[in-house]
Amino acid sequence: MFNTQTRRAFLNRGSQGLGTVALASLLGGKNLSAQPSRGVIQNLAYPQKAKRVIWLTMAGGPSQLELFDHKPKLAEMDGQPMPESFTKGQQLAQLQGQKLFCKGGVFQFQKYGNCQLEMSELLPEIGSVADDICLVRSMTTDAINHDPAHMFMNTGTQIAGRPSMGAWVTYGLGSEAENLPGFVVLMSTGPGRSPQPIATRQWSSGFLPSRFQGVQLRSKGDPVLYLSNPQGISRDQQGADVSAINELNREHATLIDDPEIATRIAQYEMAFQMQSSVPELVDIGGETAHTLKMYGCQPGDGSFASNCLLARRLAERGTRFIQLYHRDWDHHSVLKEELPLRAKEVDRACAALIRDLKQRGLFDDTLIVWSGEFGRTPMAQSNKGPSGRDHHNKSMSIWMAGAGIKRGFAYGSTDELGYAAVEEVATVHDLHATMLHQLGIDHNALSHKFQGLDVRLTGVEGAKVLDKILT
């Protein structure tokens, strides 16, 4: 028979809770504070170069052939039939069985920095920090459609329901943030087009306890719905409710062995603290005019630039994993018209984020990753002039910076037409293994028992750390 508490006992203990909340309010709310959490990894396998991750996700698949991977031979063959030796027997999204033509790049490239890193004319600001970044031109992925490709990039599998990398990292290491989530997601969209949606499962905790899932902060309006107390309810009253509810949850936890009860307790406390910490976080009005100009944003404008500034503020406050999505990079058509707009929306802010982290002493222990979900084809279905590029998984470019990543360095290469990675080929699992390595984690040791298996972010295919991009 369950030993549940009586109504009188609960009211008696609940009234003590009210006193605790009142005292907590007088002491600055520390008794209800969501304290920094510890992860399941107690001893790191490697020196921890990265304390946090900022992942800049260009949703839609930016064209590496216009941005990072210059192919003069492809330009020379523009409009000519694509050699069948490249594509025969290959998996091609949207292009299966079509007559294909080479499509040369439509923008100029130039060399940036002392390292003479070659990148597009569309990215002069990122080019200005070329000596701080590592460009990986030999990335590949397993997926060729948007949602599965996002799933694969975020979770290491195309199977829905697996934990995202941010969830894995906070599960392994915990968070240093006292009153903010350890995993935060920010989303932005440029004006003009209608980008494809990003499903919330992209920052899911999967089969891990739900306290490790990402928390999305909205870019405009209230950053979190229901952040304010209902009309007529004071903070002390709200705190009393949280205390009473968690008292019931703790009592329930003594009867039922369910880890989600502990999650519920922690999330109630976190939500209570976020009522004061989130408004302070998103109030960038206190930033200097110089900082706002450097990023190219205005308070509350909801832009990618504002989100980059919020990412820096989250990093300062101890958030472990910060993921930004900027949408509308899906250019099957009007590539020449649309790509410059998207590039302009992110170029300045990306460079500003690097400079800002450096001047605040955060760059050396912050790992920055810039990527899409897949690359773009070097061929098209028409030889009638500029249009767009289709999905491609055999070659894509990303860049990384900070936290022990080589600076001013280009890694890997593709063939002369940019069809496939051929030197230092890197997979998504390799990228994940490298990121975990910089966080001090052996990717083979970070696992969770699920359906009888020890499941890992990096799978069982034999991921490798990309040692050549590390200092």
C-alpha positions as CSV (number, residue, x, y, z in Angstrom):
1,M,0.0,0.0,0.0
2,F,1.4,3.4,-0.9
3,N,2.5,5.6,2.0
4,T,1.1,8.9,0.7
5,Q,1.1,11.9,2.9
6,T,-2.2,13.2,4.5
7,R,-3.7,16.5,3.4
8,R,-2.9,18.0,6.9
9,A,0.8,16.8,6.6
10,F,1.1,18.3,3.2
11,L,-0.4,21.7,4.3
12,N,1.9,21.8,7.3
13,R,5.0,21.0,5.2
14,G,3.8,23.3,2.4
15,S,3.5,26.2,4.9
16,Q,7.1,25.6,5.8
17,G,7.8,25.8,2.1
18,L,6.2,29.3,2.0
19,G,8.5,30.5,4.7
20,T,11.4,29.0,2.8
21,V,10.4,30.9,-0.3
22,A,10.0,34.2,1.6
23,L,13.5,33.7,3.1
24,A,14.9,32.8,-0.3
25,S,13.5,36.1,-1.6
26,L,15.2,38.0,1.2
27,L,18.4,36.3,0.4
28,G,18.3,36.9,-3.3
29,G,16.4,33.8,-4.2
30,K,19.4,31.5,-3.7
31,N,17.4,28.6,-2.2
32,L,15.3,28.3,-5.3
33,S,18.2,28.9,-7.6
34,A,18.8,26.3,-10.3
35,Q,22.4,25.5,-9.5
36,P,25.1,24.5,-12.1
37,S,24.5,20.9,-13.0
38,R,27.1,18.1,-13.2
39,G,27.2,15.6,-16.0
40,V,27.7,11.9,-15.9
41,I,31.4,12.2,-16.9
42,Q,33.5,12.6,-13.8
43,N,36.9,12.4,-15.3
44,L,37.7,13.9,-18.7
45,A,39.7,11.8,-21.1
46,Y,41.6,14.7,-22.6
47,P,42.6,18.3,-21.7
48,Q,39.4,20.4,-22.0
49,K,40.2,23.0,-24.7
50,A,36.5,23.9,-25.1
51,K,34.2,24.8,-22.2
52,R,31.3,25.6,-24.5
53,V,30.1,25.3,-28.1
54,I,28.5,27.8,-30.4
55,W,27.1,26.1,-33.5
56,L,26.1,28.4,-36.3
57,T,23.7,26.4,-38.5
58,M,22.9,27.7,-42.0
59,A,19.7,25.8,-42.6
60,G,19.0,24.9,-46.2
61,G,22.4,23.9,-47.4
62,P,24.7,26.8,-48.4
63,S,26.6,26.3,-51.7
64,Q,30.2,25.6,-50.9
65,L,31.0,26.2,-54.6
66,E,30.0,29.8,-54.3
67,L,31.4,30.3,-50.8
68,F,34.4,28.2,-49.9
69,D,35.5,25.7,-52.6
70,H,36.8,27.5,-55.7
71,K,36.8,25.2,-58.8
72,P,38.3,26.9,-61.9
73,K,38.0,23.7,-63.9
74,L,34.2,23.7,-63.2
75,A,34.0,27.2,-64.4
76,E,35.9,26.3,-67.5
77,M,33.4,23.5,-68.2
78,D,30.3,25.6,-67.5
79,G,27.4,24.4,-69.6
80,Q,29.1,21.3,-70.9
81,P,27.8,17.8,-70.1
82,M,28.8,16.6,-66.7
83,P,31.2,13.6,-67.2
84,E,29.3,10.4,-66.4
85,S,32.3,9.0,-64.7
86,F,31.5,11.3,-61.7
87,T,27.8,10.5,-61.3
88,K,27.2,7.0,-62.7
89,G,25.6,4.8,-60.1
90,Q,25.5,7.6,-57.5
91,Q,22.6,8.7,-55.3
92,L,21.5,12.1,-56.6
93,A,18.7,14.1,-55.0
94,Q,16.3,15.6,-57.6
95,L,18.7,14.6,-60.4
96,Q,18.3,10.9,-60.7
97,G,18.3,9.9,-64.4
98,Q,18.5,13.4,-65.7
99,K,20.8,14.8,-68.3
100,L,23.3,16.9,-66.3
101,F,25.5,19.9,-67.2
102,C,28.4,21.4,-65.4
103,K,27.6,24.6,-63.5
104,G,30.5,26.9,-62.7
105,G,30.5,29.2,-59.8
106,V,28.8,32.6,-60.3
107,F,30.9,34.6,-57.8
108,Q,34.6,35.5,-57.6
109,F,37.0,34.2,-55.0
110,Q,39.8,36.0,-53.3
111,K,42.6,35.3,-50.8
112,Y,42.2,36.6,-47.3
113,G,44.5,37.1,-44.3
114,N,48.1,36.3,-43.8
115,C,47.2,32.7,-44.4
116,Q,45.9,33.5,-47.9
117,L,42.7,31.4,-47.3
118,E,40.7,31.4,-50.5
119,M,37.0,32.3,-50.0
120,S,34.2,34.0,-51.8
121,E,33.9,37.8,-52.4
122,L,30.5,37.5,-50.7
123,L,32.2,36.9,-47.3
124,P,34.7,39.8,-46.8
125,E,34.0,40.1,-43.0
126,I,34.6,36.4,-42.4
127,G,37.6,36.8,-44.7
128,S,38.9,39.5,-42.4
129,V,39.2,36.9,-39.6
130,A,40.5,34.2,-41.9
131,D,43.6,33.9,-39.7
132,D,41.4,32.7,-36.9
133,I,39.4,30.0,-38.6
134,C,39.9,26.5,-40.0
135,L,38.2,25.8,-43.3
136,V,37.2,22.1,-43.8
137,R,36.5,21.5,-47.5
138,S,36.2,17.7,-47.4
139,M,33.0,17.2,-45.3
140,T,30.5,14.6,-46.3
141,T,27.2,13.5,-45.0
142,D,24.8,10.5,-45.4
143,A,21.6,12.4,-46.1
144,I,20.3,14.3,-49.1
145,N,17.0,15.7,-47.9
146,H,16.6,18.6,-45.4
147,D,15.0,17.1,-42.3
148,P,17.0,13.8,-42.3
149,A,20.2,15.8,-43.0
150,H,19.5,18.1,-40.1
151,M,18.8,15.0,-38.0
152,F,22.0,13.4,-39.0
153,M,24.1,16.5,-38.4
154,N,22.5,17.1,-35.0
155,T,22.1,13.5,-33.7
156,G,24.5,11.4,-35.8
157,T,21.6,9.3,-37.2
158,Q,18.7,9.9,-39.5
159,I,16.5,8.0,-37.0
160,A,14.1,10.3,-35.3
161,G,14.0,10.2,-31.5
162,R,17.8,10.2,-30.8
163,P,19.4,12.9,-28.6
164,S,20.9,15.9,-30.3
165,M,24.5,16.8,-29.8
166,G,23.6,19.6,-27.4
167,A,21.7,17.1,-25.2
168,W,24.7,14.7,-25.3
169,V,27.1,17.4,-24.3
170,T,25.0,18.7,-21.4
171,Y,24.3,15.1,-20.3
172,G,28.0,14.4,-20.3
173,L,29.4,17.6,-18.8
174,G,26.4,19.4,-17.2
175,S,26.2,23.2,-17.3
176,E,28.0,26.1,-15.7
177,A,24.9,28.3,-16.0
178,E,23.1,28.9,-12.7
179,N,19.8,30.4,-13.8
180,L,19.8,29.6,-17.6
181,P,19.4,26.4,-19.5
182,G,22.6,24.5,-20.4
183,F,21.4,24.1,-24.0
184,V,19.8,27.0,-25.8
185,V,18.5,27.4,-29.4
186,L,18.1,30.6,-31.3
187,M,16.5,31.0,-34.7
188,S,16.4,33.8,-37.3
189,T,15.2,34.3,-40.8
190,G,16.0,36.9,-43.4
191,P,13.3,38.9,-45.1
192,G,11.7,38.0,-48.4
193,R,11.3,34.2,-48.9
194,S,9.5,31.4,-47.0
195,P,12.1,29.1,-45.6
196,Q,11.4,25.5,-44.6
197,P,10.6,24.9,-41.0
198,I,13.0,23.5,-38.5
199,A,11.4,20.8,-36.3
200,T,11.9,21.0,-32.5
201,R,13.1,17.4,-32.6
202,Q,16.4,18.8,-33.9
203,W,17.2,19.9,-30.3
204,S,15.5,17.0,-28.6
205,S,17.0,15.0,-25.7
206,G,15.7,11.8,-27.3
207,F,16.0,8.9,-24.8
208,L,18.0,11.0,-22.4
209,P,16.2,12.7,-19.5
210,S,14.2,15.6,-20.9
211,R,16.1,18.2,-18.8
212,F,18.9,17.9,-21.4
213,Q,16.8,19.0,-24.3
214,G,17.4,22.4,-25.9
215,V,15.3,25.4,-24.9
216,Q,14.4,27.7,-27.8
217,L,14.5,31.4,-27.1
218,R,12.3,33.4,-29.5
219,S,14.1,36.2,-31.4
220,K,11.2,38.6,-31.2
221,G,8.6,39.4,-28.5
222,D,8.8,37.4,-25.3
223,P,11.8,35.1,-25.6
224,V,9.8,32.4,-23.7
225,L,6.1,32.1,-23.6
226,Y,4.4,32.7,-20.3
227,L,7.6,34.1,-18.9
228,S,5.7,36.8,-16.9
229,N,3.6,36.0,-13.9
230,P,-0.2,36.0,-14.4
231,Q,-1.9,39.3,-13.5
232,G,-2.2,39.6,-9.8
233,I,0.4,37.0,-9.0
234,S,3.6,38.2,-7.3
235,R,7.0,36.6,-7.6
236,D,6.8,35.4,-4.0
237,Q,3.4,33.7,-4.7
238,Q,4.8,32.1,-7.8
239,G,7.8,30.9,-5.8
240,A,5.4,29.4,-3.2
241,D,3.6,27.5,-5.9
242,V,6.8,26.1,-7.3
243,S,7.9,25.1,-3.8
244,A,4.6,23.4,-3.1
245,I,4.5,21.6,-6.4
246,N,8.0,20.3,-6.0
247,E,7.3,19.2,-2.5
248,L,4.6,17.0,-4.0
249,N,7.0,15.8,-6.8
250,R,9.6,14.9,-4.2
251,E,7.1,12.9,-2.2
252,H,6.0,11.2,-5.4
253,A,9.6,10.4,-6.3
254,T,10.0,8.4,-3.0
255,L,7.3,6.1,-4.2
256,I,8.0,5.8,-7.9
257,D,11.5,5.3,-9.5
258,D,11.0,7.7,-12.4
259,P,13.9,10.0,-13.5
260,E,11.4,12.3,-15.2
261,I,10.2,13.4,-11.7
262,A,13.7,14.7,-10.9
263,T,13.6,16.5,-14.3
264,R,10.2,18.0,-13.5
265,I,11.5,19.4,-10.2
266,A,14.6,20.8,-11.8
267,Q,12.7,22.3,-14.7
268,Y,10.1,24.0,-12.4
269,E,13.0,25.6,-10.5
270,M,14.7,26.6,-13.7
271,A,11.6,28.1,-15.1
272,F,11.1,30.2,-11.9
273,Q,14.7,31.5,-12.2
274,M,14.3,32.2,-15.9
275,Q,11.6,34.7,-15.1
276,S,14.3,37.0,-14.0
277,S,17.4,35.7,-15.8
278,V,16.0,35.6,-19.4
279,P,14.8,39.3,-19.5
280,E,18.2,40.4,-18.3
281,L,19.9,38.1,-20.9
282,V,17.9,39.4,-23.9
283,D,18.1,43.1,-22.8
284,I,21.0,44.1,-25.0
285,G,20.3,47.8,-24.6
286,G,23.2,48.0,-22.1
287,E,25.7,46.9,-24.8
288,T,27.9,49.7,-26.1
289,A,27.1,51.5,-29.4
290,H,30.5,50.1,-30.6
291,T,29.4,46.5,-29.9
292,L,26.0,46.9,-31.6
293,K,27.7,48.5,-34.7
294,M,30.3,45.7,-34.8
295,Y,27.6,43.0,-34.9
296,G,25.3,45.2,-37.1
297,C,22.1,44.8,-35.0
298,Q,19.6,46.8,-33.0
299,P,18.0,45.7,-29.7
300,G,15.1,43.3,-30.4
301,D,15.4,43.2,-34.2
302,G,15.4,39.3,-34.2
303,S,18.2,39.1,-36.6
304,F,21.0,36.6,-36.9
305,A,23.3,39.4,-35.8
306,S,21.3,39.9,-32.6
307,N,21.3,36.1,-32.0
308,C,25.2,36.1,-32.3
309,L,25.3,38.8,-29.7
310,L,23.0,36.8,-27.5
311,A,25.2,33.7,-28.0
312,R,28.1,35.7,-26.6
313,R,26.0,36.7,-23.6
314,L,24.9,33.1,-23.1
315,A,28.6,32.0,-23.2
316,E,29.5,34.6,-20.6
317,R,26.7,33.2,-18.3
318,G,27.9,29.6,-18.5
319,T,25.5,28.0,-21.1
320,R,27.2,24.9,-22.4
321,F,25.8,24.5,-25.9
322,I,24.4,27.3,-28.0
323,Q,22.9,26.6,-31.4
324,L,21.9,29.3,-33.9
325,Y,19.7,28.5,-36.9
326,H,19.6,31.0,-39.8
327,R,17.2,29.8,-42.4
328,D,16.6,30.2,-46.2
329,W,19.8,28.8,-47.7
330,D,17.8,26.4,-50.0
331,H,18.7,27.7,-53.4
332,H,17.4,25.4,-56.1
333,S,16.8,28.5,-58.1
334,V,17.7,32.2,-58.1
335,L,21.1,31.4,-56.5
336,K,22.7,34.4,-58.0
337,E,20.1,36.7,-56.6
338,E,19.5,35.1,-53.2
339,L,22.9,33.9,-52.0
340,P,24.4,37.4,-51.7
341,L,21.4,38.3,-49.4
342,R,21.9,35.4,-47.1
343,A,25.7,35.9,-47.0
344,K,25.3,39.5,-46.1
345,E,22.9,38.6,-43.3
346,V,25.6,36.4,-41.5
347,D,29.0,37.7,-42.7
348,R,29.5,40.6,-40.4
349,A,28.0,39.0,-37.3
350,C,30.1,35.9,-37.6
351,A,33.3,38.0,-37.7
352,A,32.0,40.1,-34.9
353,L,31.3,37.1,-32.7
354,I,34.9,35.9,-33.1
355,R,36.3,39.4,-32.3
356,D,34.0,39.9,-29.4
357,L,34.9,36.5,-27.8
358,K,38.6,37.3,-28.3
359,Q,38.4,40.7,-26.6
360,R,36.6,39.1,-23.7
361,G,39.0,36.2,-23.2
362,L,36.4,33.6,-24.3
363,F,37.6,32.7,-27.7
364,D,40.3,30.2,-26.6
365,D,37.8,28.0,-24.7
366,T,34.8,28.4,-27.0
367,L,34.4,26.1,-30.0
368,I,32.6,27.7,-32.9
369,V,31.2,25.6,-35.8
370,W,29.7,27.0,-39.0
371,S,27.9,24.5,-41.2
372,G,24.8,23.7,-43.2
373,E,23.2,20.2,-43.3
374,F,24.7,19.2,-46.7
375,G,26.4,20.7,-49.7
376,R,25.3,21.6,-53.3
377,T,25.8,19.9,-56.6
378,P,28.4,21.1,-59.2
379,M,25.9,20.2,-62.0
380,A,22.4,21.2,-63.0
381,Q,19.6,19.9,-65.3
382,S,20.0,22.8,-67.7
383,N,22.8,24.5,-69.6
384,K,20.8,27.6,-70.2
385,G,22.5,29.8,-67.6
386,P,22.3,30.6,-63.9
387,S,19.6,29.0,-61.8
388,G,20.4,27.1,-58.7
389,R,22.0,23.9,-57.2
390,D,20.5,20.8,-55.8
391,H,21.2,18.8,-52.6
392,H,24.5,17.0,-52.4
393,N,26.0,14.8,-49.7
394,K,29.4,13.9,-51.2
395,S,31.1,17.3,-50.6
396,M,30.4,20.3,-48.4
397,S,32.4,22.9,-46.6
398,I,32.3,24.0,-43.0
399,W,34.5,26.1,-40.8
400,M,35.5,25.9,-37.2
401,A,37.3,28.3,-34.8
402,G,38.6,28.7,-31.2
403,A,39.2,26.1,-28.5
404,G,42.4,24.5,-29.9
405,I,41.4,24.5,-33.6
406,K,44.2,25.5,-36.0
407,R,44.0,29.0,-37.2
408,G,44.3,30.2,-40.8
409,F,44.2,26.6,-42.0
410,A,42.5,24.7,-44.9
411,Y,41.8,21.0,-44.4
412,G,40.9,18.5,-47.1
413,S,39.9,18.9,-50.7
414,T,37.5,17.8,-53.4
415,D,38.1,16.7,-56.9
416,E,38.6,19.2,-59.7
417,L,34.9,19.6,-60.3
418,G,33.9,19.7,-56.6
419,Y,31.8,16.6,-56.9
420,A,33.3,14.5,-54.1
421,A,35.7,14.9,-51.2
422,V,38.9,13.1,-52.1
423,E,41.6,14.2,-49.6
424,E,41.2,14.0,-45.8
425,V,37.6,12.9,-46.2
426,A,35.6,13.8,-43.1
427,T,32.2,12.5,-42.0
428,V,29.6,13.9,-39.6
429,H,30.7,11.3,-37.0
430,D,34.3,12.5,-37.4
431,L,33.1,16.1,-36.8
432,H,31.2,15.0,-33.6
433,A,34.2,13.0,-32.4
434,T,36.4,16.0,-32.9
435,M,34.1,18.4,-31.1
436,L,33.7,16.0,-28.1
437,H,37.5,15.6,-28.0
438,Q,37.9,19.4,-27.7
439,L,35.4,19.3,-24.8
440,G,37.6,16.7,-23.1
441,I,35.4,13.7,-23.9
442,D,36.3,10.4,-25.5
443,H,33.5,9.9,-28.0
444,N,33.6,6.1,-27.4
445,A,33.0,6.6,-23.7
446,L,30.0,8.8,-23.9
447,S,27.1,6.4,-24.2
448,H,23.6,5.6,-22.8
449,K,21.9,2.3,-22.5
450,F,18.8,2.3,-24.7
451,Q,16.8,-0.8,-25.9
452,G,19.6,-3.0,-24.7
453,L,22.3,-1.2,-26.6
454,D,25.0,1.3,-25.5
455,V,24.1,4.1,-27.9
456,R,26.7,6.8,-28.8
457,L,26.5,10.1,-30.6
458,T,29.2,8.9,-33.0
459,G,27.6,5.5,-33.8
460,V,29.5,2.3,-34.3
461,E,31.0,3.0,-37.8
462,G,34.5,4.0,-36.5
463,A,34.5,7.7,-36.1
464,K,37.9,9.4,-36.0
465,V,39.1,12.6,-34.4
466,L,40.4,15.1,-37.1
467,D,43.8,15.5,-35.4
468,K,45.3,17.5,-38.3
469,I,43.0,20.5,-37.6
470,L,44.0,20.6,-33.9
471,T,46.8,22.5,-32.3
